[in-house]
Amino acid sequence: MAKRAIRPRPHTVAHSPAAASNRGFRVSESLRLDAVIHERVRLGIVSALAVNHELSFNDLKKLLEITDGNLSVHARKLEEAGYVKCTKSFVGRQPRTAFRLTAAGRRALEEYLDRMEEVIRSAREA
């Protein structure tokens, strides 16, 4: 059986400035988005923590309507980036995991939002 070449879909967006310029897009370095935050679930986590001092694992899971495993993977990625602080404790005999946004996470979110505003402004001007 012969293999068929996989062609990119016409609506795909370039993920790097080099790829974008090869497709005729001009990507300014200032418009590059933080890949850690840009993912949908991680953006949801950071956004939720930006408006709440602290959220439990279960609160975040319910709010974002995701599975335990999905939340664990994305929260760990944010924690590794220094954007989220995870604390584990016990309430009675029940384990409790809570998350807080760090100062670095708040700065990263602010920068992300500023860049998204630039993207929106550029798109409207085009």
Contacts in CASP RR format, 6 or more apart in sequence:
PFRMAT RR
TARGET T0000
AUTHOR 0000-0000-0000
METHOD contacts of the structure
MODEL  1
MAKRAIRPRPHTVAHSPAAASNRGFRVSESLRLDAVIHERVRLGIVSALA
VNHELSFNDLKKLLEITDGNLSVHARKLEEAGYVKCTKSFVGRQPRTAFR
LTAAGRRALEEYLDRMEEVIRSAREA
14 20 0 8 1.000
14 22 0 8 1.000
14 23 0 8 1.000
14 25 0 8 1.000
14 27 0 8 1.000
17 27 0 8 1.000
17 29 0 8 1.000
17 32 0 8 1.000
20 26 0 8 1.000
20 27 0 8 1.000
21 27 0 8 1.000
30 115 0 8 1.000
30 118 0 8 1.000
31 115 0 8 1.000
31 118 0 8 1.000
31 119 0 8 1.000
31 122 0 8 1.000
32 115 0 8 1.000
33 112 0 8 1.000
33 115 0 8 1.000
33 116 0 8 1.000
33 119 0 8 1.000
34 108 0 8 1.000
34 111 0 8 1.000
34 112 0 8 1.000
34 115 0 8 1.000
36 42 0 8 1.000
36 77 0 8 1.000
36 78 0 8 1.000
36 81 0 8 1.000
36 83 0 8 1.000
36 108 0 8 1.000
37 43 0 8 1.000
37 46 0 8 1.000
37 83 0 8 1.000
37 108 0 8 1.000
37 109 0 8 1.000
37 112 0 8 1.000
38 112 0 8 1.000
39 74 0 8 1.000
41 64 0 8 1.000
41 66 0 8 1.000
41 70 0 8 1.000
41 71 0 8 1.000
41 74 0 8 1.000
42 74 0 8 1.000
42 77 0 8 1.000
42 78 0 8 1.000
43 112 0 8 1.000
44 64 0 8 1.000
45 60 0 8 1.000
45 64 0 8 1.000
45 71 0 8 1.000
45 74 0 8 1.000
45 75 0 8 1.000
45 78 0 8 1.000
45 84 0 8 1.000
45 99 0 8 1.000
46 78 0 8 1.000
46 83 0 8 1.000
46 84 0 8 1.000
46 101 0 8 1.000
46 105 0 8 1.000
46 108 0 8 1.000
46 109 0 8 1.000
47 109 0 8 1.000
48 55 0 8 1.000
48 60 0 8 1.000
48 63 0 8 1.000
48 64 0 8 1.000
49 55 0 8 1.000
49 84 0 8 1.000
49 99 0 8 1.000
49 100 0 8 1.000
49 101 0 8 1.000
50 101 0 8 1.000
50 106 0 8 1.000
50 109 0 8 1.000
53 100 0 8 1.000
54 98 0 8 1.000
54 99 0 8 1.000
54 100 0 8 1.000
55 63 0 8 1.000
55 98 0 8 1.000
55 99 0 8 1.000
56 96 0 8 1.000
56 97 0 8 1.000
56 98 0 8 1.000
56 99 0 8 1.000
57 68 0 8 1.000
57 71 0 8 1.000
57 75 0 8 1.000
57 96 0 8 1.000
57 97 0 8 1.000
57 98 0 8 1.000
57 99 0 8 1.000
60 71 0 8 1.000
60 75 0 8 1.000
60 99 0 8 1.000
61 67 0 8 1.000
61 68 0 8 1.000
61 71 0 8 1.000
64 71 0 8 1.000
75 84 0 8 1.000
75 86 0 8 1.000
75 99 0 8 1.000
78 84 0 8 1.000
78 105 0 8 1.000
79 85 0 8 1.000
79 86 0 8 1.000
81 104 0 8 1.000
81 105 0 8 1.000
81 108 0 8 1.000
82 102 0 8 1.000
82 104 0 8 1.000
82 105 0 8 1.000
83 101 0 8 1.000
83 102 0 8 1.000
83 104 0 8 1.000
83 105 0 8 1.000
83 108 0 8 1.000
83 109 0 8 1.000
84 99 0 8 1.000
84 100 0 8 1.000
84 101 0 8 1.000
84 102 0 8 1.000
84 105 0 8 1.000
85 99 0 8 1.000
85 100 0 8 1.000
85 101 0 8 1.000
85 102 0 8 1.000
86 97 0 8 1.000
86 98 0 8 1.000
86 99 0 8 1.000
87 97 0 8 1.000
87 98 0 8 1.000
87 99 0 8 1.000
87 100 0 8 1.000
88 95 0 8 1.000
88 96 0 8 1.000
88 97 0 8 1.000
88 98 0 8 1.000
89 95 0 8 1.000
89 96 0 8 1.000
89 98 0 8 1.000
90 96 0 8 1.000
101 109 0 8 1.000
END
